[in-house]
Amino acid sequence: MKTSSKVNGKLVGVKKLKVDTWFNAVMQKSQQKAIEPLVNFLSKHGLNSDRDKWDRYKKSEGVPLASFVLEVDEVLPGTASILMAGVDNLPLWKVLDKEESVCKRTVSSLLADARLYQSGKSVAQKCHSLLEYMAEFQFGEAWSCSHRDLDKLVASPTKNEIAKSCKAKNLDSRTMLAIVALWILAQSGEDQKAINYTDYFLLGILEQPLTERFGKPIADFILEMYQEAG
């Protein structure tokens, strides 16, 4: 992914994704379709802002100040958390920024809540636990095969059981973020088995499942991240 925050005066990478997602959330929450009506809507609710400022956000030319984001949140509750944390109050941006400690906590907290966490496990071992969680706690009857042999599943990449199950019952956003976090952790190591496992997991949720939970811009960003990893 692009590592600089701006190219030719425009935001790129995670910063662009954050602002775009926040801007879209503001428009959706206010039920407006253009900037001029948005400015008028906010003004009626006691928040004066200028059109040029919103134009910059729409064009990915600037990041809003935290104070302004909080002011908007007073009129449109819930929008601030999208920019400051991520969708569904998950540490989405920090995971996509590949912060190792956050990626580890994202996976461990999910497994701990399901009583499947054990300290000292490798990324590959965590993959087995995460698959067990998905099959038993997320998919349930939508999962139609054994989850005990992950190697056997990965050996048939064209028949992705996670993708198949997602069509019947999609995973929740927290589980999807754990998959992305575990994939990022595997990419930073040299364990080929962990890389193969997490590739299989990520391929199972790319595009439509991710779009349904996080929206197309975020799903496209994760797809690009996967493609650039080779």
C-alpha positions as CSV (number, residue, x, y, z in Angstrom):
1,M,0.0,0.0,0.0
2,K,1.0,3.6,-0.4
3,T,3.0,4.7,2.7
4,S,3.1,8.5,2.3
5,S,0.1,10.5,3.6
6,K,-0.3,12.7,0.5
7,V,0.5,12.5,-3.2
8,N,0.1,15.6,-5.4
9,G,-1.8,17.3,-2.6
10,K,-4.3,14.5,-2.1
11,L,-4.5,12.1,0.8
12,V,-3.6,8.4,0.1
13,G,-3.6,5.2,1.9
14,V,-5.3,4.7,5.3
15,K,-5.6,8.5,5.9
16,K,-7.6,8.9,2.7
17,L,-9.8,5.9,3.5
18,K,-10.5,7.3,7.0
19,V,-11.6,10.7,5.7
20,D,-13.6,9.3,2.9
21,T,-15.4,6.9,5.2
22,W,-16.1,9.7,7.7
23,F,-17.3,12.1,5.0
24,N,-19.7,9.4,3.6
25,A,-21.0,8.7,7.1
26,V,-21.7,12.4,7.7
27,M,-23.6,12.6,4.4
28,Q,-25.6,9.5,5.1
29,K,-26.4,10.4,8.7
30,S,-27.5,13.9,7.7
31,Q,-29.5,12.5,4.8
32,Q,-28.0,15.0,2.4
33,K,-26.7,14.3,-1.1
34,A,-24.6,17.4,-1.7
35,I,-22.3,19.8,0.3
36,E,-24.5,22.9,0.1
37,P,-27.5,21.2,1.7
38,L,-25.1,19.7,4.3
39,V,-23.7,23.1,5.3
40,N,-27.3,24.4,5.6
41,F,-28.4,21.4,7.6
42,L,-25.5,21.8,10.1
43,S,-26.1,25.6,10.3
44,K,-29.7,25.0,11.3
45,H,-28.4,22.7,14.1
46,G,-26.0,25.4,15.4
47,L,-22.8,24.4,13.6
48,N,-21.5,26.9,11.1
49,S,-19.0,25.6,8.6
50,D,-18.0,26.7,5.1
51,R,-18.4,24.9,1.9
52,D,-14.7,25.1,1.0
53,K,-13.8,23.0,4.1
54,W,-16.2,20.2,3.1
55,D,-15.0,20.4,-0.5
56,R,-11.5,19.6,0.7
57,Y,-12.7,16.6,2.7
58,K,-14.7,15.3,-0.3
59,K,-11.7,15.7,-2.6
60,S,-9.4,14.0,-0.1
61,E,-7.3,17.1,0.3
62,G,-7.3,17.5,4.1
63,V,-7.9,15.8,7.4
64,P,-10.5,17.4,9.7
65,L,-9.3,18.6,13.1
66,A,-10.5,16.5,16.0
67,S,-12.3,19.5,17.5
68,F,-14.3,19.9,14.3
69,V,-15.1,16.2,14.1
70,L,-16.4,16.3,17.7
71,E,-18.6,19.4,16.8
72,V,-20.1,17.5,13.9
73,D,-20.6,14.5,16.2
74,E,-22.8,16.7,18.5
75,V,-25.2,17.2,15.5
76,L,-24.6,13.7,14.0
77,P,-23.9,11.3,16.9
78,G,-21.7,8.4,16.0
79,T,-19.8,10.0,13.2
80,A,-16.7,10.9,15.3
81,S,-16.0,7.3,16.3
82,I,-15.8,6.3,12.6
83,L,-12.9,8.7,12.0
84,M,-11.2,8.2,15.3
85,A,-11.5,4.5,15.6
86,G,-13.2,2.8,12.8
87,V,-16.5,1.2,11.6
88,D,-18.5,-0.5,14.4
89,N,-16.1,0.9,17.0
90,L,-13.4,-1.5,16.0
91,P,-9.7,-0.5,15.7
92,L,-10.1,-0.7,12.0
93,W,-7.7,2.0,11.0
94,K,-4.9,0.9,13.3
95,V,-5.2,-2.7,11.9
96,L,-5.1,-1.4,8.3
97,D,-2.1,0.7,9.3
98,K,-0.5,-2.6,10.3
99,E,0.2,-1.7,13.9
100,E,1.4,-5.1,15.2
101,S,0.3,-4.7,18.8
102,V,-3.2,-3.8,17.7
103,C,-3.4,-6.7,15.3
104,K,-2.3,-9.1,18.0
105,R,-4.9,-7.7,20.5
106,T,-7.7,-7.8,17.8
107,V,-7.1,-11.6,17.4
108,S,-6.5,-12.4,21.0
109,S,-9.5,-10.6,22.4
110,L,-11.8,-12.4,20.0
111,L,-10.4,-15.8,20.9
112,A,-10.4,-14.9,24.6
113,D,-14.1,-14.0,24.6
114,A,-14.8,-17.4,23.0
115,R,-12.5,-19.1,25.5
116,L,-10.2,-20.3,22.7
117,Y,-7.2,-18.2,23.6
118,Q,-4.0,-19.7,24.9
119,S,-0.8,-17.6,25.3
120,G,2.3,-18.4,23.3
121,K,0.5,-19.8,20.3
122,S,2.0,-19.1,16.9
123,V,0.1,-17.4,14.1
124,A,-0.5,-20.8,12.4
125,Q,-1.9,-22.2,15.7
126,K,-4.2,-19.2,16.1
127,C,-5.5,-19.9,12.6
128,H,-6.8,-23.3,13.9
129,S,-8.5,-21.6,16.8
130,L,-10.0,-18.8,14.6
131,L,-11.4,-21.4,12.2
132,E,-13.0,-23.3,15.1
133,Y,-14.6,-20.0,16.3
134,M,-15.9,-19.2,12.8
135,A,-17.4,-22.7,12.2
136,E,-18.9,-23.1,15.7
137,F,-19.8,-19.6,16.8
138,Q,-20.4,-17.7,13.6
139,F,-21.5,-20.0,10.8
140,G,-23.2,-22.7,12.8
141,E,-25.4,-24.7,10.4
142,A,-24.0,-22.6,7.4
143,W,-20.7,-24.5,7.9
144,S,-21.0,-27.8,6.0
145,C,-17.7,-29.6,6.6
146,S,-15.2,-30.5,9.3
147,H,-13.1,-27.6,10.6
148,R,-10.6,-30.0,12.2
149,D,-8.3,-30.3,9.3
150,L,-7.3,-26.9,8.1
151,D,-4.5,-28.3,5.9
152,K,-7.0,-30.2,3.9
153,L,-9.2,-27.2,3.4
154,V,-6.2,-25.0,2.3
155,A,-5.2,-27.8,-0.2
156,S,-8.3,-27.0,-2.2
157,P,-8.0,-23.2,-2.7
158,T,-10.6,-23.1,-5.5
159,K,-13.2,-24.5,-3.1
160,N,-13.1,-21.9,-0.3
161,E,-15.4,-23.1,2.4
162,I,-15.4,-19.7,4.2
163,A,-16.6,-18.0,1.0
164,K,-19.2,-20.6,0.6
165,S,-20.5,-20.3,4.1
166,C,-20.5,-16.4,3.9
167,K,-23.1,-16.7,1.2
168,A,-25.4,-18.4,3.6
169,K,-24.5,-16.5,6.7
170,N,-22.0,-13.7,6.7
171,L,-19.4,-13.3,9.4
172,D,-19.7,-10.3,11.7
173,S,-17.3,-7.3,11.4
174,R,-15.2,-8.2,14.5
175,T,-14.4,-11.6,13.1
176,M,-13.6,-10.2,9.7
177,L,-11.2,-7.7,11.3
178,A,-9.5,-10.5,13.2
179,I,-9.0,-12.3,9.9
180,V,-7.4,-9.2,8.4
181,A,-5.2,-8.7,11.5
182,L,-4.1,-12.3,11.5
183,W,-3.2,-12.1,7.8
184,I,-1.1,-9.0,8.4
185,L,0.7,-10.7,11.2
186,A,1.4,-13.7,8.9
187,Q,2.8,-11.4,6.2
188,S,5.3,-9.9,8.6
189,G,6.7,-13.4,9.4
190,E,8.3,-16.2,7.5
191,D,6.0,-19.1,8.4
192,Q,4.7,-20.3,5.0
193,K,2.0,-22.4,6.7
194,A,0.7,-19.3,8.5
195,I,0.7,-17.3,5.2
196,N,-1.2,-20.1,3.4
197,Y,-3.8,-20.3,6.2
198,T,-4.4,-16.6,6.4
199,D,-4.5,-16.2,2.6
200,Y,-7.2,-18.8,2.6
201,F,-9.1,-17.0,5.3
202,L,-8.8,-13.6,3.6
203,L,-9.8,-15.0,0.2
204,G,-13.0,-16.2,1.9
205,I,-14.1,-12.7,2.8
206,L,-12.7,-10.5,0.0
207,E,-15.1,-8.4,-2.0
208,Q,-18.8,-9.1,-1.3
209,P,-18.6,-10.3,2.4
210,L,-16.3,-7.4,3.3
211,T,-18.4,-4.9,1.3
212,E,-21.5,-6.0,3.2
213,R,-19.9,-5.3,6.5
214,F,-17.6,-2.4,5.9
215,G,-18.6,-0.8,2.6
216,K,-17.0,-1.0,-0.8
217,P,-14.1,1.5,-0.2
218,I,-12.8,-0.5,2.7
219,A,-13.3,-3.8,1.0
220,D,-11.5,-2.4,-2.1
221,F,-8.6,-1.2,0.1
222,I,-8.2,-4.7,1.7
223,L,-8.3,-6.3,-1.7
224,E,-5.6,-4.0,-3.0
225,M,-3.5,-4.8,0.1
226,Y,-3.9,-8.5,-0.6
227,Q,-3.0,-8.0,-4.3
228,E,0.1,-5.9,-3.6
229,A,1.3,-8.6,-1.2
230,G,1.5,-11.0,-4.1
